[in-house]
Amino acid sequence: MNAGNQLNDILLFEKQCLVELYLSFSDIENASFYGLIEVFNSRKEDKIIDPLELFKSLNS
């Protein structure tokens, strides 16, 4: 991957943070890059289910 594409990827990611997370430029610059990536990659389907609640839902 060339450096121009990497820089563009970072700029697009920062734009996504501004638009979707309503972060300011200073928030983005002071935040953990990998922490922000983790936020964007999180999905509702990844939520940990309580085994007891799962068992109850299967037996109802």
C-alpha atoms as a printed R data frame, in Angstrom:
   type eleno elety resid chain resno       x       y      z
1  ATOM     1    CA   MET     A     1   0.000   0.000  0.000
2  ATOM     2    CA   ASN     A     2   1.455   3.365 -0.867
3  ATOM     3    CA   ALA     A     3   1.768   6.267  1.560
4  ATOM     4    CA   GLY     A     4  -0.757   8.396 -0.337
5  ATOM     5    CA   ASN     A     5  -3.461   5.787  0.140
6  ATOM     6    CA   GLN     A     6  -2.624   5.382  3.835
7  ATOM     7    CA   LEU     A     7  -2.904   9.127  4.397
8  ATOM     8    CA   ASN     A     8  -6.196   9.206  2.517
9  ATOM     9    CA   ASP     A     9  -7.499   6.303  4.652
10 ATOM    10    CA   ILE     A    10  -6.636   8.221  7.829
11 ATOM    11    CA   LEU     A    11  -8.318  11.382  6.544
12 ATOM    12    CA   LEU     A    12 -11.456   9.452  5.590
13 ATOM    13    CA   PHE     A    13 -11.483   7.813  9.021
14 ATOM    14    CA   GLU     A    14 -11.209  11.221 10.717
15 ATOM    15    CA   LYS     A    15 -14.052  12.490  8.537
16 ATOM    16    CA   GLN     A    16 -16.141   9.502  9.615
17 ATOM    17    CA   CYS     A    17 -15.394  10.349 13.271
18 ATOM    18    CA   LEU     A    18 -16.488  13.936 12.714
19 ATOM    19    CA   VAL     A    19 -19.700  13.000 10.936
20 ATOM    20    CA   GLU     A    20 -20.820   9.864 12.766
21 ATOM    21    CA   LEU     A    21 -19.445  10.376 16.272
22 ATOM    22    CA   TYR     A    22 -19.703  14.173 16.334
23 ATOM    23    CA   LEU     A    23 -16.134  14.409 17.572
24 ATOM    24    CA   SER     A    24 -14.165  17.622 17.276
25 ATOM    25    CA   PHE     A    25 -10.747  17.760 15.646
26 ATOM    26    CA   SER     A    26  -9.101  17.968 19.064
27 ATOM    27    CA   ASP     A    27 -11.118  14.962 20.279
28 ATOM    28    CA   ILE     A    28  -9.889  12.929 17.318
29 ATOM    29    CA   GLU     A    29  -6.285  14.037 17.708
30 ATOM    30    CA   ASN     A    30  -6.313  13.220 21.456
31 ATOM    31    CA   ALA     A    31  -8.155   9.893 21.126
32 ATOM    32    CA   SER     A    32  -6.612   6.477 20.738
33 ATOM    33    CA   PHE     A    33  -6.670   5.623 17.039
34 ATOM    34    CA   TYR     A    34  -7.180   1.925 17.771
35 ATOM    35    CA   GLY     A    35  -9.889   2.732 20.310
36 ATOM    36    CA   LEU     A    36 -11.814   4.650 17.661
37 ATOM    37    CA   ILE     A    37 -11.351   1.786 15.185
38 ATOM    38    CA   GLU     A    38 -12.770  -0.597 17.789
39 ATOM    39    CA   VAL     A    39 -15.821   1.654 18.228
40 ATOM    40    CA   PHE     A    40 -16.503   1.722 14.500
41 ATOM    41    CA   ASN     A    41 -16.061  -2.034 14.172
42 ATOM    42    CA   SER     A    42 -18.388  -2.902 17.048
43 ATOM    43    CA   ARG     A    43 -21.649  -4.609 16.178
44 ATOM    44    CA   LYS     A    44 -24.769  -5.355 18.160
45 ATOM    45    CA   GLU     A    45 -24.392  -9.029 17.185
46 ATOM    46    CA   ASP     A    46 -21.093  -9.165 19.111
47 ATOM    47    CA   LYS     A    47 -22.792  -8.418 22.427
48 ATOM    48    CA   ILE     A    48 -22.086 -11.054 25.067
49 ATOM    49    CA   ILE     A    49 -25.210 -12.968 26.047
50 ATOM    50    CA   ASP     A    50 -25.813 -14.098 29.600
51 ATOM    51    CA   PRO     A    51 -25.961 -17.923 29.400
52 ATOM    52    CA   LEU     A    52 -28.854 -18.062 31.876
53 ATOM    53    CA   GLU     A    53 -30.888 -15.587 29.801
54 ATOM    54    CA   LEU     A    54 -30.148 -17.598 26.647
55 ATOM    55    CA   PHE     A    55 -31.279 -20.794 28.377
56 ATOM    56    CA   LYS     A    56 -34.482 -19.093 29.566
57 ATOM    57    CA   SER     A    57 -35.248 -17.762 26.090
58 ATOM    58    CA   LEU     A    58 -34.786 -21.208 24.526
59 ATOM    59    CA   ASN     A    59 -37.108 -22.861 27.046
60 ATOM    60    CA   SER     A    60 -39.947 -20.363 26.903
